[in-house]
Amino acid sequence: MWDTICSSVRKTGRCVVAHEATRFSGFGAEILSVVQEECFWDLEAPIQRVTGWTLPTHMPSNGSTFPGQARVATALKAVMELA
């Protein structure tokens, strides 16, 4: 798995990590950490992380913590603006 992710980052110079878990201690933080350690000199833009909402114990009214298209699109635009 790591070889595939790092190969893609080295090829594109960019990385956006999106996942449904909360930002704090989510699996995306582990992915971000490995990419930062292994591909630092290949990155052309800061890594963007799009996560679920940080909620204490309940779900939002729509029943989903997934970041949604608008938030993912914002992260993708941010990582491409530094081209």
C-alpha positions in Angstrom: 0.0 0.0 0.0 2.7 2.5 1.0 4.6 1.9 -2.3 1.5 2.7 -4.3 0.7 5.9 -2.4 4.3 7.2 -2.4 4.7 6.4 -6.1 1.7 8.5 -6.9 2.9 11.4 -4.7 6.3 11.3 -6.3 4.7 11.3 -9.8 2.3 14.2 -9.1 4.0 16.1 -6.3 0.7 16.4 -4.5 -1.4 14.6 -1.9 -5.0 14.9 -0.6 -6.0 12.6 2.1 -9.8 12.3 2.6 -11.5 10.0 5.2 -14.6 9.9 7.3 -13.0 9.7 10.7 -12.3 12.8 12.8 -9.2 14.8 12.0 -7.6 14.1 15.4 -6.0 10.7 15.5 -7.6 9.6 12.3 -6.0 7.1 10.0 -5.4 9.9 7.5 -2.9 11.3 9.9 -0.9 8.1 9.6 -1.0 8.3 5.8 0.0 12.0 5.9 2.9 11.1 8.2 4.3 8.4 6.0 3.9 10.6 2.9 5.7 13.5 4.6 8.5 11.3 5.8 9.0 9.4 2.5 8.1 12.1 -0.1 9.0 15.4 1.5 11.4 16.5 -1.3 8.9 15.4 -4.0 6.0 17.5 -2.7 5.1 20.6 -4.7 2.3 21.7 -2.4 1.4 21.1 1.3 -0.6 17.9 1.9 -4.3 18.6 2.3 -6.3 16.6 4.8 -10.1 16.5 4.5 -11.8 14.7 7.4 -15.2 14.1 9.0 -16.5 16.6 11.5 -15.0 16.4 15.0 -18.0 15.6 17.1 -18.2 14.5 20.8 -20.7 11.7 20.6 -23.5 12.3 18.0 -23.9 12.4 14.3 -24.8 15.6 12.3 -28.4 15.9 11.3 -27.8 14.4 7.8 -26.4 11.2 9.5 -22.9 11.4 7.9 -19.5 12.6 9.1 -18.0 12.2 5.6 -16.4 15.4 4.4 -18.5 15.8 1.2 -17.8 17.0 -2.3 -17.5 20.7 -1.5 -14.8 20.2 1.2 -12.9 17.7 -1.0 -13.1 20.1 -3.9 -11.7 22.9 -1.8 -8.7 20.8 -0.7 -8.0 19.7 -4.3 -8.1 23.3 -5.5 -5.8 24.3 -2.7 -3.2 21.7 -3.6 -3.3 22.6 -7.3 -3.0 26.3 -6.9 0.7 26.0 -6.0 1.5 24.5 -9.5 
